[in-house]
């Protein structure tokens, strides 16, 4: 969720990504000249908390976890990214402070400057934000790189979960045609790759209490859970940074949310694969309809007790509420 000041800054930016109007006058996110997503009906939902509260009431949603949305502040020049991170986190913190029963907030950090990111992380936690939203690559850099490990150390120490959110793929060339760079394929591939690289590089061996949330029922990892162990079982010397199967780290350090999939077999795969305390209710609002997300869980075959945990109990525990 972004303030008007954040959106205005991206509309005035000369490079990419940026917000602008397409030839039909529609509010649009331009990831590049060839990759763009029309968000014509979303600007008011980004900026106006009253709209969000009305939509929550209509859908029967008591509380939301709110954060920034792609593109994040880490994709801009350093000074601009630091400024946008502060704008975003101040805006989220103000909403949480004004409506403490309705919202919990996640910070966004200018990860193109690690020292500035760590300072902003501390500031955001002091403002009352309960975790971090980190995108699946930082200006094309993979998030398993050692330069980002101080952020993981800080998150572990603060008991602050990280939502590893998809963004434009590190190398989007193969996804640019047919709009496949976004939710159709590219986003999920980039987030899945980021998660697996974190596991296989030893991030969770070094930070065993770090907690990561993946959207969209785990970005296909539950489906491929045993397959991700192939290298470890066949050529363990290729993975010197880990002492367990990759699947074990996934089951011990990751949570998944239910946003944006709405496919019962996919939900069942995640439910049958993970500890039921590690599944979180998500809707992808305002990019998706919260009512649709709630109906998806309500109409599923999941037992009522686990539905209640998914709806809120698991998230409250994760956020240390």
C-alpha positions as CSV (number, residue, x, y, z in Angstrom):
1,X,0.0,0.0,0.0
2,X,1.6,3.3,-1.1
3,X,1.0,6.9,-0.3
4,X,0.2,9.4,-3.0
5,X,3.7,10.9,-2.5
6,X,5.3,7.6,-3.3
7,X,3.2,7.2,-6.5
8,X,3.9,10.8,-7.5
9,X,7.6,10.3,-7.2
10,X,7.4,7.3,-9.5
11,X,5.3,9.2,-12.0
12,X,8.0,11.9,-12.2
13,X,10.8,9.4,-12.5
14,X,12.4,9.4,-16.0
15,X,13.6,5.8,-15.9
16,X,12.0,2.4,-15.3
17,X,10.1,1.2,-13.4
18,X,7.6,4.0,-13.1
19,X,3.9,4.8,-12.9
20,X,2.2,6.6,-15.8
21,X,-0.8,6.7,-18.0
22,X,-1.1,4.4,-21.0
23,X,-2.4,5.6,-24.4
24,X,-6.0,5.0,-23.2
25,X,-5.3,7.2,-20.1
26,X,-5.2,4.2,-17.7
27,X,-3.1,4.3,-14.6
28,X,-0.2,1.8,-15.4
29,X,2.9,0.4,-13.9
30,X,5.7,0.3,-16.5
31,X,8.3,-2.2,-15.5
32,X,10.0,-1.5,-18.9
33,X,8.8,-0.1,-22.2
34,X,7.7,-3.6,-23.2
35,X,6.4,-4.9,-19.8
36,X,3.6,-3.1,-18.1
37,X,0.5,-3.8,-16.0
38,X,-2.6,-1.7,-16.1
39,X,-3.7,-0.8,-12.5
40,X,-6.4,1.7,-13.5
41,X,-8.8,0.8,-10.6
42,X,-6.2,0.6,-7.9
43,X,-4.8,4.1,-7.2
44,X,-7.6,5.0,-4.8
45,X,-7.2,1.7,-3.0
46,X,-3.5,2.3,-2.7
47,X,-4.0,5.8,-1.3
48,X,-7.4,6.0,0.5
49,X,-7.6,4.0,3.7
50,X,-11.4,4.5,3.9
51,X,-11.8,2.6,0.6
52,X,-9.7,-0.3,2.0
53,X,-11.7,-0.4,5.3
54,X,-15.0,-0.5,3.4
55,X,-13.7,-3.4,1.2
56,X,-12.6,-5.2,4.3
57,X,-16.0,-4.9,5.9
58,X,-17.7,-6.0,2.8
59,X,-15.5,-9.1,2.6
60,X,-15.7,-9.9,6.3
61,X,-12.0,-9.2,6.9
62,X,-11.2,-8.1,10.4
63,X,-7.5,-7.2,10.0
64,X,-4.9,-7.0,7.2
65,X,-1.1,-7.1,7.1
66,X,-0.1,-4.2,4.8
67,X,3.1,-3.3,3.1
68,X,4.5,-1.8,-0.1
69,X,3.8,-3.3,-3.5
70,X,6.1,-3.8,-6.5
71,X,8.0,-1.9,-7.6
72,X,9.7,-1.4,-4.3
73,X,12.1,1.3,-3.2
74,X,15.2,-0.9,-3.8
75,X,15.0,-0.6,-7.6
76,X,15.7,3.1,-7.7
77,X,18.9,5.2,-7.4
78,X,20.2,5.1,-3.8
79,X,19.0,8.6,-2.6
80,X,15.6,8.1,-4.1
81,X,15.3,4.6,-2.7
82,X,16.2,5.7,0.8
83,X,13.6,8.5,0.6
84,X,10.9,6.3,-0.8
85,X,11.6,3.6,1.9
86,X,11.0,6.2,4.6
87,X,7.8,7.5,2.8
88,X,6.4,4.0,2.5
89,X,7.2,3.0,6.1
90,X,5.9,6.2,7.6
91,X,2.7,5.8,5.7
92,X,2.2,2.2,6.7
93,X,3.1,3.0,10.3
94,X,0.6,5.9,10.4
95,X,-2.2,3.6,9.2
96,X,-1.3,1.0,11.8
97,X,-1.2,3.6,14.5
98,X,-4.6,5.1,13.5
99,X,-6.2,1.6,13.2
100,X,-4.3,-0.7,15.5
101,X,-7.1,-3.4,15.6
102,X,-7.4,-3.5,11.8
103,X,-3.8,-3.4,10.5
104,X,-0.3,-4.8,11.0
105,X,2.5,-3.4,8.9
106,X,5.6,-4.7,7.1
107,X,8.6,-2.5,6.3
108,X,10.2,-2.0,2.9
109,X,14.0,-1.3,2.8
110,X,16.4,0.4,0.4
111,X,18.5,-2.7,-0.1
112,X,20.7,-1.1,-2.7
113,X,22.5,0.4,0.4
114,X,22.7,-2.2,3.2
115,X,23.8,0.3,5.9
116,X,20.8,2.5,5.0
117,X,18.6,-0.5,4.9
118,X,19.6,-1.7,8.4
119,X,19.1,1.8,9.8
120,X,15.6,1.9,8.2
121,X,14.8,-1.6,9.5
122,X,15.5,-0.5,13.0
123,X,13.5,2.7,12.6
124,X,10.5,0.8,11.1
125,X,10.4,-1.6,13.9
126,X,10.5,1.3,16.4
127,X,7.5,2.7,14.5
128,X,5.6,-0.5,15.2
129,X,6.1,-2.5,12.0
130,X,6.3,-6.2,12.6
131,X,8.4,-7.6,9.7
132,X,9.9,-6.9,6.3
133,X,8.7,-7.3,2.8
134,X,11.7,-8.1,0.6
135,X,11.5,-8.6,-3.1
136,X,12.9,-11.7,-4.9
137,X,15.8,-9.8,-6.5
138,X,17.4,-6.4,-5.9
139,X,18.2,-4.7,-9.1
140,X,18.9,-8.1,-10.6
141,X,21.0,-9.3,-7.6
142,X,20.0,-12.6,-6.1
143,X,19.0,-12.3,-2.4
144,X,21.2,-15.2,-1.3
145,X,24.3,-13.0,-1.8
146,X,26.3,-12.5,1.3
147,X,25.8,-8.7,1.1
148,X,22.2,-9.2,2.2
149,X,23.0,-11.5,5.1
150,X,23.2,-8.7,7.6
151,X,19.5,-8.1,6.9
152,X,18.8,-11.7,7.7
153,X,20.8,-11.4,10.9
154,X,18.8,-8.4,11.9
155,X,15.5,-10.0,11.1
156,X,16.3,-13.1,13.1
157,X,17.4,-11.0,16.1
158,X,14.3,-8.9,15.9
159,X,12.1,-12.0,15.4
160,X,10.7,-10.2,12.3
161,X,9.4,-12.4,9.5
162,X,10.3,-11.6,5.9
163,X,7.7,-11.8,3.2
164,X,9.7,-12.8,0.1
165,X,7.6,-11.1,-2.5
166,X,7.8,-11.7,-6.3
167,X,9.0,-9.0,-8.6
168,X,10.1,-8.6,-12.2
169,X,12.5,-11.6,-13.0
170,X,16.2,-11.1,-12.8
171,X,16.4,-11.8,-16.5
172,X,13.0,-11.0,-17.9
173,X,13.8,-11.5,-21.6
174,X,12.3,-15.0,-21.8
175,X,9.1,-13.8,-20.1
176,X,8.4,-10.5,-21.9
177,X,6.2,-11.9,-24.6
178,X,2.6,-12.6,-24.0
179,X,2.6,-10.9,-20.6
180,X,4.3,-13.8,-18.9
181,X,6.8,-11.6,-16.9
182,X,4.2,-11.1,-14.2
183,X,1.8,-13.3,-12.2
184,X,1.4,-15.8,-15.1
185,X,4.9,-17.1,-14.7
186,X,7.8,-14.7,-14.2
187,X,6.9,-13.5,-10.7
188,X,6.5,-17.1,-9.4
189,X,9.7,-18.4,-11.0
190,X,11.7,-15.5,-9.6
191,X,10.4,-15.9,-6.1
192,X,10.8,-19.7,-6.1
193,X,14.4,-19.3,-7.4
194,X,15.1,-16.8,-4.7
195,X,13.8,-19.1,-1.9
196,X,15.7,-22.1,-3.2
197,X,18.9,-20.1,-3.5
198,X,18.5,-18.9,0.1
199,X,18.1,-22.5,1.2
200,X,21.0,-23.9,-0.8
201,X,23.4,-21.1,0.0
202,X,23.2,-21.8,3.7
203,X,21.2,-18.8,4.8
204,X,19.1,-20.9,7.2
205,X,22.1,-22.9,8.4
206,X,23.6,-19.6,9.5
207,X,20.2,-18.1,10.7
208,X,18.2,-21.1,11.8
209,X,15.4,-19.0,13.4
210,X,14.8,-16.8,10.3
211,X,11.2,-17.0,9.1
212,X,10.2,-16.5,5.5
213,X,6.8,-16.2,4.0
214,X,6.2,-17.1,0.4
215,X,3.0,-16.1,-1.4
216,X,0.7,-18.0,-3.7
217,X,0.8,-21.3,-1.8
218,X,4.6,-21.4,-1.8
219,X,5.4,-20.5,-5.4
220,X,5.2,-24.2,-6.5
221,X,7.8,-25.4,-4.0
222,X,5.3,-27.7,-2.2
223,X,4.5,-29.4,-5.5
224,X,8.3,-30.0,-6.1
225,X,9.2,-30.6,-2.5
226,X,11.1,-33.9,-3.0
227,X,12.5,-32.9,-6.4
228,X,14.4,-30.0,-4.8
229,X,16.5,-32.6,-2.8
230,X,17.9,-34.2,-6.0
231,X,21.3,-32.3,-5.9
232,X,21.8,-32.8,-2.2
233,X,21.1,-36.6,-2.5
234,X,23.2,-37.2,-5.6
235,X,26.0,-34.6,-5.4
236,X,26.1,-33.3,-1.9
237,X,29.5,-31.7,-2.4
238,X,27.7,-29.2,-4.7
239,X,26.0,-27.8,-1.6
240,X,28.7,-27.3,1.0
241,X,26.8,-24.7,2.9
242,X,23.9,-26.9,4.2
243,X,23.8,-30.0,6.4
244,X,20.2,-31.1,5.7
245,X,18.0,-31.7,2.7
246,X,16.7,-28.5,1.1
247,X,13.2,-29.7,1.8
248,X,13.9,-29.8,5.5
249,X,14.8,-26.1,5.5
250,X,11.6,-25.3,3.6
251,X,9.4,-27.2,6.1
252,X,11.2,-25.6,9.1
253,X,11.8,-22.0,8.0
254,X,9.0,-21.1,5.6
255,X,5.3,-20.2,5.7
256,X,3.0,-19.9,2.7
257,X,0.0,-17.8,2.1
258,X,-3.2,-18.6,0.1
259,X,-3.3,-15.5,-2.1
260,X,-4.0,-15.3,-5.8
261,X,-4.2,-19.0,-6.7
262,X,-7.8,-20.1,-6.0
263,X,-7.2,-23.7,-7.2
264,X,-8.3,-26.3,-4.7
265,X,-5.8,-29.0,-5.7
266,X,-3.0,-26.5,-5.2
267,X,-4.3,-25.6,-1.8
268,X,-4.6,-29.3,-0.9
269,X,-1.0,-29.8,-2.0
270,X,0.3,-27.1,0.3
271,X,-2.0,-28.3,3.1
272,X,-0.9,-31.9,2.8
273,X,2.8,-30.8,2.6
274,X,3.3,-28.2,5.3
275,X,2.6,-28.1,9.0
276,X,-0.9,-26.6,9.1
277,X,0.4,-23.8,11.4
278,X,2.5,-22.5,8.5
279,X,-0.4,-21.7,6.1
280,X,-1.6,-18.1,6.2
281,X,-4.7,-16.5,4.8
282,X,-3.9,-14.1,2.0
283,X,-6.0,-12.3,-0.7
284,X,-3.5,-10.2,-2.8
285,X,-5.8,-7.2,-2.1
286,X,-6.1,-4.7,-3.8
287,X,-4.8,-6.7,-6.8
288,X,-7.4,-9.4,-6.1
289,X,-10.8,-9.4,-4.6
290,X,-10.7,-10.2,-0.8
291,X,-14.2,-11.8,-1.0
292,X,-13.0,-14.2,-3.6
293,X,-10.0,-15.1,-1.4
294,X,-12.2,-15.7,1.6
295,X,-14.7,-17.8,-0.3
296,X,-11.8,-19.9,-1.7
297,X,-10.8,-21.0,1.8
298,X,-14.4,-21.2,3.1
299,X,-15.5,-23.5,0.3
300,X,-12.4,-25.8,0.5
301,X,-12.4,-29.2,2.2
302,X,-10.0,-28.1,4.9
303,X,-11.3,-28.9,8.4
304,X,-12.9,-26.0,10.3
305,X,-10.3,-25.9,13.0
306,X,-7.5,-25.5,10.5
307,X,-9.5,-22.9,8.6
308,X,-9.7,-20.8,11.7
309,X,-5.9,-21.1,12.2
310,X,-5.3,-20.2,8.6
311,X,-7.7,-17.2,8.8
312,X,-5.8,-15.6,11.5
313,X,-4.3,-17.6,14.3
314,X,-1.2,-18.6,12.4
315,X,-0.5,-15.0,11.4
316,X,-0.9,-13.7,14.9
317,X,1.7,-16.2,16.2
318,X,4.1,-15.4,13.3
319,X,3.8,-11.7,14.0
320,X,4.2,-12.1,17.7
321,X,0.9,-10.4,18.4
